[in-house]
Amino acid sequence: MADTRPRKLIQAQIDAYVITGSQMAGFMGGIFPYVRGGQVWPGLKGQGSRFVLDANGYGVVFLQDGCVFYQPADGWVEDYRTFAAVRGAQGAAAMATISVFTIEVLMGIASLAGGGAALVFTGTSVIQFVQKHQHLFPKVIRVLKALATARAILMTLAPTLYSKAVDAALRGTLTGAYSLVTDVLPFAAKLALPNIGPAMDLNAHKSGRALGKLVGKLGFSALSGKLKIVGAVVSILLFVVTRVLAAVPKSISIQVGEYKKLAGDLIASLRKSGVTIQSSEVQAIFEEIRKNPGRIQGSLKELNDSIDLL
C-alpha cells in the first residue's frame, strides 16, 4: 500500500516543482468543495496550520512550520475525514486574493536552507507575511526588470559606469546575495509588467522563485533597504549625466575647470555611498556619457524611478 503521509521536500525538489495554479476538487460531501493555493487549513495532531501552495488531482503542496510538504490527494482527504473531518473542513480559511506569483515567491523562500523558512516567518504567520508584503513583490520585480535593462544597455555603451559604479554598489550592498540578483536578471528582463497575470510562464516562475530566495536570504525590509542604497548611487549618476550634458564648453579653460569640479564631486558623492572610484575611471565614464547620453540617461532614470516606488 502506498504511503500517503505528508513528505517533506528538500531544496532540489522545491526548486524543481512547477506550480499548476489549479485545485483539488470534490470531496468531503461538498462541505468544503476544493483545496487550492492560498487556503489555510488547520493543523492536525498539534501541528501548525497548513498554508496550501498548490493542489491538483494528485496531491497537495503546503507550507507548515516553515517547511514545504507534499501529500498525495488520498492521504489529505483521509486525514481530514478521520481527524475532526467536518470541523477541519469548515475551519479552512481561504485568503481573499493571492496570486500564483506570490506562491512562487513563497516557494522560493521555503527552498532556502533545504526547505526551512521558519526564520523568515518568525513572529508572524504566513498569512500575515503575505498580507503585508504581497503588494510589494511586483515593485521589487520592476526594480529587477529595470536593472536588467540598464545592465544590458550600460555594459555595452558605458561599461566603466556600470562596473565601477552600479555593479560596485550592488556587490557592496548585497554581498552574499549578489549572485541571487544576477541569476534572476535574464528572466526579469522578459516579464510583462505592470501586471503579472495568472497564467504563469517560465520567466515569471524563475523570477518569483529567485525573489523568494532573495527575501529568504535577506528579509524583505533589508532587501528594500539595500536596493535603496543602490538607488542613491543611481541618483548620483543621473545628476552627473545631466551636468555633463549641460557643461558643453565654449572654451578649453571652462571645460578643464568644469571637468575637475564635476570629477571631484562624483568621487566624493560615490565614496559617501560606499563606492570608491579612481580619477581615470571618472574620465572614462564622462567619455561614455558624452558619446551616448540619451540611452544612458534613460536606463538610469527607469531604474531610479522603480527604486523610488519601494
C-alpha positions in Angstrom: 0.0 0.0 0.0 1.4 3.4 -1.0 2.5 5.8 1.8 0.0 8.7 1.7 1.5 10.7 4.6 3.0 14.2 4.1 6.6 14.1 2.8 8.9 17.0 3.5 10.5 18.3 0.3 14.2 19.2 0.1 15.5 22.2 -1.7 16.1 20.5 -5.0 12.6 19.1 -5.0 11.1 22.6 -4.2 13.2 24.2 -6.9 12.0 21.6 -9.5 8.3 21.8 -8.6 6.1 23.7 -11.0 3.1 25.5 -9.6 -0.1 24.4 -11.5 -2.4 27.0 -10.1 -5.3 24.5 -10.2 -7.2 22.9 -7.4 -8.2 19.6 -5.9 -11.9 19.4 -6.1 -15.0 17.5 -5.0 -14.6 15.7 -1.7 -16.0 15.7 1.9 -19.5 15.7 0.6 -19.4 19.3 -0.5 -18.6 20.7 3.0 -15.5 22.3 1.5 -15.6 21.6 -2.2 -11.9 22.2 -3.1 -8.4 22.7 -2.0 -6.4 25.4 -3.7 -3.4 27.7 -3.3 -3.8 30.4 -0.7 -6.1 28.5 1.7 -5.1 27.9 5.2 -6.2 24.6 6.8 -6.0 23.8 10.5 -3.0 21.7 11.6 -3.6 18.1 12.7 -2.4 16.5 15.9 -0.9 19.6 17.4 1.0 20.7 14.3 0.9 24.2 12.9 -1.7 25.2 10.3 -1.2 24.2 6.7 -0.8 27.0 4.1 -1.7 25.5 0.7 0.8 26.4 -2.0 -0.6 24.2 -4.8 -3.2 21.4 -5.3 -4.4 19.2 -8.1 -5.9 15.8 -8.5 -2.6 14.1 -7.5 -1.9 15.9 -4.2 -1.3 19.0 -2.2 1.8 21.0 -1.6 1.7 23.0 1.6 3.8 25.1 3.9 3.8 24.1 7.6 6.1 25.1 10.4 8.4 26.8 7.9 8.9 23.7 5.7 7.3 22.6 2.4 5.4 19.2 2.3 3.7 17.2 -0.4 0.9 14.8 0.4 -1.0 12.6 -2.1 -4.6 13.5 -2.5 -5.9 10.3 -0.9 -3.8 11.0 2.2 -5.0 14.6 2.5 -8.7 13.6 2.2 -8.3 10.7 4.7 -6.5 12.9 7.3 -9.3 15.5 7.3 -12.0 12.8 7.2 -10.7 10.9 10.2 -9.4 13.8 12.3 -12.4 16.0 13.1 -13.3 15.9 9.4 -16.3 18.2 9.4 -14.8 20.8 11.8 -11.5 20.7 9.9 -13.1 21.3 6.6 -15.3 24.1 7.9 -12.3 25.7 9.5 -10.4 26.0 6.3 -9.8 29.7 5.6 -9.4 31.0 2.1 -7.4 34.2 1.7 -9.3 36.8 -0.3 -6.6 37.2 -3.0 -3.3 35.5 -3.6 -1.5 35.4 -6.9 0.3 32.4 -8.3 3.3 34.7 -8.5 3.1 35.2 -4.7 3.0 31.5 -4.2 6.2 31.2 -6.4 7.8 33.7 -4.1 6.8 31.6 -1.0 8.2 28.5 -2.7 11.5 30.4 -3.3 11.7 31.4 0.4 10.9 27.9 1.5 13.5 26.4 -0.8 16.3 28.3 1.0 18.2 26.3 3.6 16.8 22.9 2.5 13.2 23.8 2.8 13.3 25.7 6.1 11.7 29.1 6.0 10.9 29.4 9.7 13.4 32.3 10.2 11.6 34.5 7.6 8.2 33.9 9.3 9.4 34.2 12.9 6.9 36.2 14.9 4.3 36.2 12.2 2.1 33.8 10.3 2.4 33.1 6.6 -0.9 34.9 6.1 0.4 38.0 7.8 3.6 37.9 5.8 1.7 37.7 2.6 -0.8 40.4 3.5 2.0 42.7 4.5 4.3 42.1 1.5 2.3 40.7 -1.4 1.7 44.2 -3.0 5.4 44.9 -2.8 6.5 41.9 -4.8 5.7 43.4 -8.2 7.5 46.6 -7.2 10.7 44.7 -6.5 10.3 42.8 -9.7 10.0 46.1 -11.5 13.4 47.1 -10.0 15.0 43.9 -11.1 13.5 44.3 -14.6 14.8 47.9 -14.8 18.2 46.7 -13.5 18.3 44.0 -16.2 17.5 46.6 -18.9 20.0 49.1 -17.6 22.7 46.3 -17.3 22.2 45.3 -20.9 22.5 48.9 -22.2 25.3 50.1 -19.9 27.5 47.0 -20.3 27.6 47.8 -24.0 27.6 51.7 -24.0 29.0 52.5 -20.7 30.9 49.5 -19.3 33.0 51.7 -16.9 30.0 53.4 -15.5 28.2 50.1 -14.9 31.1 48.1 -13.5 32.7 50.8 -11.4 29.5 52.4 -10.1 26.3 50.5 -10.5 27.7 47.0 -10.2 30.1 48.0 -7.4 27.1 49.3 -5.4 25.2 46.1 -6.0 28.2 44.0 -4.9 28.9 46.2 -1.9 25.3 46.2 -0.5 24.0 42.8 -1.4 27.3 40.9 -0.6 26.3 37.2 -0.3 23.0 37.7 -2.1 24.6 39.3 -5.2 24.5 36.1 -7.2 20.8 35.7 -6.5 20.2 39.1 -8.1 22.3 38.4 -11.2 20.6 34.9 -11.6 17.2 36.4 -11.9 18.0 39.3 -14.3 17.7 37.3 -17.6 14.2 36.2 -16.6 13.1 39.5 -15.0 14.0 41.3 -18.2 11.4 39.4 -20.2 8.5 39.8 -17.7 5.4 41.7 -18.9 4.7 44.5 -16.3 2.9 46.1 -14.6 0.7 43.1 -14.1 1.9 39.5 -13.8 -1.0 37.5 -15.0 -2.4 34.3 -13.5 -1.1 32.3 -16.4 2.5 31.7 -15.3 5.3 31.4 -17.8 8.9 30.4 -17.3 10.1 34.0 -16.7 7.5 34.6 -14.0 8.3 31.2 -12.4 12.0 31.8 -12.3 11.7 35.5 -11.2 9.3 34.6 -8.4 11.5 31.8 -7.1 14.6 34.0 -7.2 12.8 36.9 -5.5 11.8 34.4 -2.8 15.4 33.3 -2.3 16.4 36.9 -2.0 13.7 37.6 0.6 14.7 34.4 2.4 18.4 35.4 2.4 18.0 39.0 3.5 14.5 39.6 4.8 12.1 41.9 2.9 12.9 45.1 4.8 16.6 44.6 4.4 16.3 43.8 0.7 14.3 47.0 0.2 16.8 49.0 2.2 19.8 47.6 0.2 18.1 48.4 -3.1 17.5 52.0 -1.9 21.2 52.3 -1.2 21.9 51.3 -4.8 19.2 53.8 -5.8 21.3 56.6 -4.1 24.2 55.7 -6.4 21.9 55.7 -9.4 20.6 59.2 -8.4 24.2 60.5 -8.2 24.9 59.1 -11.7 21.8 60.7 -13.1 22.8 64.0 -11.7 26.2 63.6 -13.3 24.7 62.8 -16.7 22.7 66.0 -16.5 25.8 68.0 -15.5 27.9 66.5 -18.3 25.3 67.3 -20.9 24.9 70.9 -19.5 28.6 71.5 -19.4 29.2 71.8 -23.1 32.1 74.3 -23.0 32.8 77.2 -25.2 36.5 77.2 -24.3 39.1 74.7 -23.2 39.6 76.5 -19.9 35.9 76.2 -19.0 36.0 72.5 -19.9 39.0 71.7 -17.7 37.6 73.6 -14.8 34.2 72.1 -15.1 35.6 68.7 -15.5 37.8 68.9 -12.4 34.9 70.1 -10.2 32.5 67.5 -11.6 35.0 64.7 -11.2 35.7 65.7 -7.7 32.0 65.9 -6.8 31.4 62.4 -8.3 34.3 60.8 -6.5 33.2 62.3 -3.2 29.5 61.5 -3.6 30.1 57.9 -4.6 32.5 57.5 -1.6 29.7 58.6 0.7 27.6 55.8 -0.7 30.3 53.2 -0.2 31.7 53.2 -3.8 35.3 54.0 -4.4 36.3 55.2 -7.9 39.5 56.5 -9.4 40.1 59.7 -11.5 41.0 57.7 -14.6 37.7 55.8 -14.3 35.7 59.0 -13.9 37.3 60.3 -17.1 36.2 57.1 -18.9 32.7 57.5 -17.5 32.4 61.1 -18.7 33.5 60.0 -22.2 30.9 57.2 -22.2 28.2 59.7 -21.3 29.3 62.1 -23.9 29.1 59.5 -26.7 25.7 58.0 -25.7 23.9 60.5 -23.4 20.2 59.7 -24.2 20.2 55.9 -23.7 22.4 56.0 -20.6 20.2 58.7 -19.1 17.0 56.8 -20.0 18.1 53.5 -18.5 19.3 55.1 -15.3 16.1 57.1 -14.9 13.9 54.0 -15.3 16.0 52.2 -12.6 15.9 55.2 -10.3 12.1 55.6 -10.7 11.5 51.9 -10.0 13.6 52.1 -6.8 11.7 55.3 -5.7 8.5 53.3 -5.7 9.7 50.8 -3.0 
